[in-house]
Amino acid sequence: MVSIDRRVNPRIDSPNLMFFFCYDDSQNEITQGMGRTINISEGGMMFETHIPIDPQLTLSLTIALEDDLMDFKGRIIHSLKNSKGRFVFGIQFIEMDELKLRFLKQYLLILKEQDNSSL
């Protein structure tokens, strides 16, 4: 069976510490936790954590990108439990403003340049 990648933006490996809050449809905080990003793109990211998260919840994410903390909002697109017993989530960013998108594009450009220089 062939897997089809539907991503608009390619993801780049980027392990970063992160903190998240999960909210229901009424904006009630349900849970919070820490994790680490696995990869990131202009449209979303993949991260892992030790706790399960209900895919119906909205996430408020604070990610350490280099020396800056950036806040994003996202929703879970897919999830799985990996062989180490950690939960891995594919997140789509939502409600991204132009300033955050510009910062994220610049961060991703730096990562690409670092990756190309290591070849």
C-alpha positions in Angstrom: 0.0 0.0 0.0 1.4 3.4 -1.0 1.2 6.2 1.6 0.3 9.6 0.2 1.8 12.6 1.9 -0.8 15.4 1.8 1.4 18.1 3.4 1.6 21.4 1.6 4.9 22.4 3.4 7.8 20.0 3.9 8.7 19.3 7.5 12.2 19.8 8.8 13.7 17.9 11.7 13.8 20.2 14.7 13.9 18.8 18.3 12.7 21.6 20.6 11.3 21.6 24.1 7.7 22.7 24.3 4.8 23.2 26.7 1.1 22.7 25.8 -2.3 23.4 27.2 -5.4 21.5 25.9 -8.8 23.2 25.7 -12.3 21.9 24.9 -14.8 23.7 22.6 -15.9 25.9 25.5 -12.2 27.1 26.1 -12.0 25.1 29.4 -8.5 23.9 30.1 -8.5 20.1 30.2 -4.9 19.2 30.6 -1.3 20.5 30.2 2.0 19.0 29.7 5.5 19.1 28.2 7.0 17.4 25.2 9.4 17.8 22.4 9.0 18.6 18.7 10.2 16.1 16.2 9.8 18.2 13.1 8.2 21.4 12.1 6.9 23.2 8.9 5.0 26.4 8.1 1.8 24.6 8.5 2.3 22.3 11.4 4.6 20.0 13.4 5.0 16.6 14.9 5.7 16.3 18.6 5.9 13.6 21.3 4.9 13.5 24.9 4.3 10.9 27.6 0.6 11.6 28.0 -2.3 10.9 25.7 -4.3 13.8 24.3 -7.9 13.7 23.2 -7.8 14.6 19.4 -11.0 16.7 19.8 -9.1 19.3 21.9 -7.5 22.5 20.7 -3.9 22.9 21.7 -2.1 26.1 22.8 1.7 25.4 22.2 4.7 27.3 23.5 7.8 26.1 21.6 11.5 27.0 22.3 12.8 28.0 18.8 16.5 28.9 19.2 16.5 31.6 21.9 12.8 32.6 21.5 9.6 31.2 22.9 6.8 31.2 20.3 3.2 30.6 20.9 1.0 28.7 18.4 -2.5 27.3 18.3 -3.1 23.9 16.7 -5.3 20.9 16.3 -4.4 17.2 16.2 -4.5 15.7 12.7 -3.2 12.2 13.6 -1.7 10.4 16.6 0.0 7.2 17.5 1.8 5.5 20.4 5.4 4.7 19.5 7.5 1.7 20.4 8.9 3.6 23.4 5.4 4.1 24.8 5.3 7.8 24.0 2.5 9.5 22.2 3.2 11.2 18.9 0.9 13.8 17.4 0.7 15.5 14.1 -0.5 19.1 14.6 -1.9 21.5 12.1 -1.4 25.2 13.1 -4.5 27.3 13.2 -5.1 31.0 13.5 -1.5 31.9 12.6 -0.8 35.6 12.3 1.6 37.1 9.8 4.3 38.0 12.4 4.5 34.4 13.6 4.4 33.0 10.1 7.3 35.3 9.1 9.3 34.3 12.2 8.6 30.6 11.5 9.7 30.9 7.8 12.9 32.6 8.9 13.6 29.8 11.5 13.0 27.1 8.9 15.3 28.8 6.4 18.1 28.8 9.0 17.5 25.1 9.7 17.6 24.3 6.0 20.8 26.3 5.6 22.4 24.4 8.6 21.3 21.1 7.1 22.7 21.9 3.7 26.0 23.0 5.1 26.4 19.7 7.0 26.3 17.7 3.7 
